[in-house]
């Protein structure tokens, strides 16, 4: 039992042992780093993996979408498992599961085995980050939580920058299998440290597990994903329509079910908040249009332009530098123009820069490609940060936990659907022969550029006062910005 503080509340772990102030965020950051690396390191290796596993590069999108889809399905239940079995146990188990999945991914002998082991990785990843955040919240007093979160989120910055280059280097000079084996020392170290230094803390009594909701929601998004894949594979139109129809039915039944119980797996009443619904739904639609690009670019650069995985990774990682460069500016943009104008403008720019990739060919100088990648990263980050910040800007504090869970699910689905749509379009344009020429990639980029424009009607419903407590913007004058929260 923790000793009480002067206020009568139990002392947190770091108040009892100040040596844990850096150690606990460091342990959580190990899991976060593995997950962030895994989402970016694989894309550069896709052509080489396809050759080894005797699959087409288009089919390799399943290795990306299976992982992300598993994240989306299991993230909402991670908190329940932490409350039921203890955050320390679940976090350590998540690290071990992710590490085991990584080993098996590296040993995969064909595409079905890789897909199955990527799902195992996704199961571990779904528990690592949400439960890691929960551990920090329980281990630190409120006045130290921001600094602790800063330490933990550093991998979110490092991972996307290092991932493409590291993936390209390992694929070119060693083997693509090492992009998975590299997780082994991190995973084992994190597991040992978690069991040694992390406490379970005071958790909430777990609510009843929403088994019907979990089944309905999980099957709904899985069938939706599978239906999108079926379009790209050229499956029977009747079968694909039946699968997509089944997905819609499942999700509608879940929506009815969620209104009838006190603690549904996903709280759909959050969509009554205009800022949340616009930030997650319209913002998610815009993200789908842009999330296909990280999947398409390595394929175009390597198969269409003939670059090595390492050179491809060096070019694509420049977009991550753009993300880092625009982060300090986003808050000022929101304070000056407000969420509505920033989101509308960045959606239009997102369409333009996505379409602009159709202008490049095998003989385009690499320095021009690098500058354009930088611009793409800046536009993509501005749109993502603004929509993410808007999603939580106007919600009451009591709804933030459920909103974080639902928002995380929708963000993961936007990645999965973005990759699926890009692969589907590439398969349709390439035809049965799968001729992946630069022209075919150009056609896909032009088609993908239309998707961010579909988000404009949603962004146009925003009012100047939406999210003002975060942006600090008032139409006609600029308030002292509270925009630090948006950065």
N, C-alpha and C positions, 0 to 999 in steps of 0.2 A: 504494500500500500504506500503510495507516494505521500511524502510529508506535505502538509499544507503550506502555502505561501502566506504573506502578511494579509492578503485579501481573503484568505480562507480557501481559495481554490488549490487543488493539488499541484505540486511543483511538476513542471515538465521535465523530460529527460535531460535536456541541456541545462536547465537550472540546477538540477542535482549534480550534473557532471559537465562542467563547461568544456571539457576536452572533446565532447561529442559535437560541438558547434560546427566544426568543419567536417568531421568524420561522417555524420549521418547524411548531410547533403551529398557528400562524395560518394557514399554507397548507393544512394538513390540515383545519382548522376551516371553511375556505371550502367544501370539498366536503361536509362534514357538514352545514353550514347549508343548502346547496341541497337536500340530500336531505330534511332534517327539514322545511323549508318546504314542499317538494313534497308531502309526505304529509298536510299539514293545510290548505294553501291552496286546494286544488281543491274540497273538499267544499262550501264556501260558494257556489261558482260553478256547481254542477251544474245547477240549474234554468235559468240563463241560457245555459249551454253547450248544453243539450238543445234549447232554442228555436232557437238559431242553426244547429245541426247537423241540425235536423229529426228529432230522436229523442225518445223518451219519457224522462222523468226516470229511470224504472226501468232503462232500457237503459244509462244513463250509468254504472251501477255497473261496467261493463266497463272504463271508463277508470281506475278505481281498482284493480280486481282484476288487470288485465293487468300494470300496473306492479309491484304487490306480488308477483305470481306470478313474474315475471321475476327479481326480487330473490332470491326463495327458491330458484330453480333454479340461479342462477349464483353466489351467495355461496360455496357450498362449493368452487368451483374457483378462486376469486380468488387464494388463496395459492399454488396451483400455478403460475398465470400469472406472479405476481410473482417466484417463484423461478426460473422458466424464462426470462423475458424482462427481469427487472429491475423492482424496485418503482417506481423513478422513472418509467420509460417507461409502465408500466401505469397508474399514478396519473394522469399527464398525459393519457394516452389516455382514461381513464375520465372525466376532467373535460371533454375535448373531445366525447366521445360523448354525455354528459349534456347539454351545451350545445347540440349539434346537435339532439338529440331535443327539447329545449325549444323551439328555433326552429320545428321542424316541427310540434310540437303547437300552437303559436300560429298557424300557417298552415293548420291542418286545415280542410278544407271539408266533411267529413262524418264520421260516427262510425267507419267502418272505418279511415280515415286516422288519426284520433286514436288508435285502439287500437294500430295499428302503430307510431306514433311514441312512444306511451307505453311500448311494449315496448322501443324503442331507449333511451329514458330509463332504464328499469329495468336494462338491460344496463350502462349507465354507472354507475348507482347501486350495483349489486351489487359493482362493483370499487372504488368510491371509499372507502367506510368501512372495510372489512376491510383493504385495502392501506394506507390511511392509518394505521390502528392499527399495522400492521407497520412502517411507516416510523418511527413514534415509538419503538417498541421498539428498533429498530436504531440510532436516532440519539442516544438518551439513555442515560447510565449508569443502572443500576437504582435508585440512591438519588435520582434526579431524575425518575423515570418517573411517579410519582403526580401531581406538580405539572403535568407536561406533559399528562397525560391530563385533568386538570381544565380546562386551557385549551381542549383540543380538544372536551370535552363541553359547554362552555358553549352552543354552538348547539343542543344537544338540549333545553336549557331555554328558549332564546329562540325557537326555531322554532315549537313548539306554541303559545306565547303570541301571537306576532306573526301566525302564519299565517292563522287565521280572520278577524282584523280586516283584515289587508292584503288578503286575497282578497275580502272583502266590499266594501272601499273601492274597489279597482280595478274590480271587476265593476259596482258601482253608478255610479261617476263616470268611468270610462274604458271599458274593455272587458275581458271575461274573458281575452282573448288576452294581456293584459299579465301575468297570473299566471305565464305561461311565459316571456315576453320578459324579465322582470326577472332571469332567471338569466344572461342573456348577459354582462353586464359581470363578474359574479362568476366565471363559468366561464373567460372569457378571461384575467382577471387571475390566477386560480389556476394555469392552465396555464403561463403565462409564468414565474411565480415558482417553480413546481415544477421546471421544466426548468433554471432558473438556480441554485437553492439546494439542492435535495434530491439526496442521493447514494443509489445503490443499496444500499450497505452489504454486509455479509457475509451472504449468504443460504444456506439449506440447499440441498443438491443435490436437485433435484425428483424425487419418486418417480414411477414410471410413471403416466401419466394413465389413470384408470379409465374408458375410453370406454364399455364396456357398462353400467357402473353409472350413468354420467351420462345415457345414453339411457333406461335403464329408469326411473330415478328421475324425470327430467324429464318423460317421457311419462306416468308414473303420476300425478304431482301435476297436470299439465295436464289430463288426462282427468277427474280427480276434480273439478277446478274447472269444467270445461266441463259435466260432468254436473249439478252443482249449478245452474249457470246454466240448463240445459235444463229443469229442474223449474219454475223461475220463468217461463220463456218459454212454458210450456204445450206443450212438444214431445211427440212420440209417446212414450207410456210405455215401449213396447218398446225404442225407440232409446235413451232415457235410461237404462234399466236395463242395456242392453248397454254403454253408455259407462262407467257406474259399475262394472259388472262387469269391464270391461277395465282400469280404473284399479286395482282391487283385485288383479287378476292380475299386472299390471306391478309393483306394489309388493311383492307376495309373492315374485315371481321375483327382484327386487332384493335382498330380505332373504336369500334362499338364496345369491345371488351374493356378497353382502357377507361371508358367513361363509366363503367358499372362497378369498378372496384376501387378501394381506397388507396392502394399502393401498386399501381401498374408498373411494369418494367420500364416503360418510357412514358413520361408525363406529357401528353399531347395538349393539355390546357395551356402550356407555355406559348403556343402559337396565337393565343388571344392577344399577346403583347405585340404591337406592330413592329417595334424595333427588332425584337427577337425573330419574328417570322420573316421580315425582310432580310435581316442579316444572314439567317441560316438558309432560307429557301432561295431568294433571289441571288444572294451571295454564293450559295452552293451551286446554282445553275451557272453562274459566271466561272466558278472554280472548275466545274466539269470541262468547260471549254478550254481552260488553260492547263489543266492537269494531264491532258493527253500529250502535251508538248514534250515533257521530260521523257516519255516513252518513245515518241517518234524521233526525236533528235538523234540519239545514238544510232538508231537504225539507219536514218538518212545519211549521217556522217560516215558510217562504216560500210553499209551495203551500197548506198547510192553514190557516195563520194569517194569510197575506197580508203578511208583513214584507218589507222590502227586504233584499237581500243584505248590505248594510252593517250594518243593525240585527240581522240574524240572526248575523252574525259577532261583533258586540259581545256578544251573549248567550252564544254557544258558547265564546268565548275565556275566559269566567269559569271554566270547568272547568279550564283550564290554570293559573289562579291557585290553585285547590284543590290541583293537583299540586305546585306550588311550596311551598305551605304545609304539606303533610303530609310532605314529604321529611325534614325534620329530626326528625320525630316517629316515623317508621317504625322506626328503630333502637331507640328506647326501648320501643316496643310489642313488638318481637321479644325484647328482653332481659327484659321483664316477663312475657310470656305464652308465648313460644316460637313456633316456626314453625307447629306443628299448630293451636294455638288461633287464631292470627292469620289463617291461611289459611281455616279453617272459618268463623270469624266474618265475614271480609271477603267470602267467597262468598255467605253468607246475605244480607249487606247489599247485595251487588251485585245479587242477584235482586230485593230490595225496591226499591232506587232505580231500577232499570230499569223495573220494573212501575209505579213512581210517576209516570212520564211520561204514563201513560194518564189521569191526573187533571187534566191541563192542557188548556185550550182557547184559542181566539182572544181571549177577553176576560180571561184571567188577567193580573193586573198584572205588568209586566216585572220589577219588583224581586223578586217571589216566584220567577219563573223563574230569575233570576240567582242567588239564594240556593241554589236547588235544583241548578243547574249546578255551583255551588261544592262542594256535598256530593257530587255524582256524581263530580267530579274527584278528590276526596279518597279516596273508596272505591275507585275504579278504580286510582289510583296505589298505594294500600296493597296491593291484591291483586297488581298487576303487580310491584312491587318485592320483595314477600315471595317470590313464586314464582320470580322471576329469581334472587334471592340463594340460595334453597334449591337451585336447580338445580346450582350450582357449589360448594356449601358443603362437601360430603364427598368430592369427587373428588381423587384423587392429582394432584400437579402435572403429571405427564407426560401426563395426559388432558385438561388444560384447553384446549389448542389445538383438539383435535377437538370437545370439548364446546361451545366457543364457536361453532364453525362450525355444528354441528347445532342448538344452541339458537337461533342467529340464524335458521336456516331455519324452525324451528317457530314462532318469533315472527312471522315474515312471513306464514306460512301461516295463523296465527290471525287476522291482519288480513284477508287475502284471503277466507278462509272466513266470517268474521264478516260482512263486507259482502255476500257472496254469499247467505248464509242470510237476512239482513235483506231484501235485494232480492227473493229468492224468495218469502218470506212476504208481502211487500207486494204482489207481483204476484198471488199466490193470493187474498189477501183483497180486492184491488181489482177482480178479475175482468177479463173481456175488455175492458170499457170503460175500465179504468185510472182509475177515479174515486178520486182521492187525497184523500178527505175526512179531517178530524181523527179520525173514528171508525175509519177503516181503519188509521191510524197507531197509535191506541190499542191495537187488536187485535194489531198486530205487536209493540209493546213488551211486552204481556202474554205473548205467546208467547216472545219472546227472554229474558224474565226467568226462564224455566224452565231455560235452558241452564246458568247457573252452578251450579244445584242438582245437575246431573248430575255435577259435579266432586267433590261431597262424599264419595262412597265412596272416591275416591282419596286425598283429604286425611285421611280417617279411618284410613288405613293407616299414617300417620306415627307415630313414637314420640317421646317427649319428648326423647330424646338426638339426634334427627336435626337436623343443622345447628347443633349447640351451639357449635362452634368459631367460627361467624359470629355467631350470636344472643347468645351469652354467657349463655343462660338454662339454669338447672337447676331442675327441678320442685321447688317447695317453698322455693327460695331464689334470689336473683339474684346472679349472678357479676358481676365487673367486665366490663362489656360489651365485646366485640370487635365490636359492632354497627356500627362505622363502615363496615365492608365491605358492610353491607347497605343503606346509604343511597345 
